[in-house]
Amino acid sequence: MKLAAKLSLVSVIAVIAVLAASNYFAAQIAISKIKKDHEAYALKKASQMERPILDAWQSGGVEAMRAALDSEGTQPIARWVWFEESVTATTRPSASADFSTVVMRQEITSFVSTAGDGGHLLHTYYPVDLGVARVGGLEFTKSLDDYDRETMSKLIEFLFVVGFLSIVSILVVWVAGVRLVTNPLNQLTAATKRIGEGDYLHRVELNGNGELAQLARSINEMSEHLDAQKSAIERETQDKLRVTQQLRHADRLKTVGRMAASIAHEIGTPLSVVSGRAALIANGNLSVEKQKQNAEIIQSETDRITDMIRQVLDFARQLPSEKTKVDLNEILIQVIELLTTVAERNSIVMKSALAGTQALAFVDGGQIRQVLTNMMVNGIQAMKPGGTLHLTLSQSSPESGEGSNLGSFEWQINVRDEGCGIPEENLESIFEPFFTTKDVGDGTGLGLSLAYNMIQEQGGRIEVSSEPGKGSEFRIFLPGLPREV
């Protein structure tokens, strides 16, 4: 409806502009014709009067000329004026009257002035050469009352016609605009909204060959293409879902296979030892001391099998962490004390650099100890007898430490060994479950995967960098708490 109103307004303005221009030019043509006729009349009369006026000038001057002009009746045909005086005198016909043409070129000139009653007068000036320095001539004056009445009549007629045509234009344009423009546009707008909402089956029915009908056909064609593309995308999505499910199934089978193979390899060796030692005891040929020694070996291998099964169960359960406020310095000290004997047995030196202040974090202390123990054992195993294992704790954002809110800075724990390193092609896989480069019987490949998941559970992350032959470094980042005062 707004568009129809705008079209109606534009049509009314156009009608008024056309009629106003038509009446203006008609008035200009009319006044031009009146001027032309009056100048012709003035020229004719002046030609007849010029000789008597010159004679009167010669015989009696200005008074004689004026008497000659008044002699033909009570209303003189013309009036004598001096052009130089009329430029400044009150008898000047209008403020815009310019006598330069009649003075300099000696040509007949006309002006329109406004009378005291509001009417208009037409003044035509005919120059007469008296042979003196002063320039004067005849002024012929004509009332334009008839012209004014005709102009007013045309103005009234113009207003009536404008009003009538405006009403007709508004009605015509309104009806035509609603029927030919607004309704089709509403249909097109509704169609585009439905397309935007995903309904590609809706069609716009507009007859004809106009621009809106062509646009409707284009929208219908676009809807058909979009519907076809939607169907194709749905089919491709279903195909991708099926392929993804197949890949996931294959991946699960692969994981189960790797897990079964790993567990079989890991448990197979200690079971063989248990079976062999148990057979020796069962023979009854061993001394008491030998029986005790074999029983201890059976217990050790059984504990080893139990530990392997516990790791698999821990990986499968992924129990939620129980977070409390802990000091990471204390956890690092506990892990170092726990592994001191293992490190000394392998001629490994452990060097630590703790934080210079409280290293508070809201984490599960038991899981952090397990992660650090796993990584430090891996570092010890990666080095040949001899070497140094470095353990450091620092704040990664010192400038935002004290007084910061939870998670506004991090504690960084670095575990660096001087071992054989990790090949570049394995770096992206070391956190995957059951991935291991150790020999059969030396590990299940679950340690780093458990560590990765546990650190994520604490809201942290793990990064690793390694160079074959020079060692590896694991960096653990945990959200920190403000230091207690």
Summary of the structure (lengths in Angstrom):
residues: 485
radius of gyration: 56.7
end to end distance: 71.6
largest distance: 183.2
contacts: 1353
relative contact order: 0.06
helix: 59%
strand: 15%
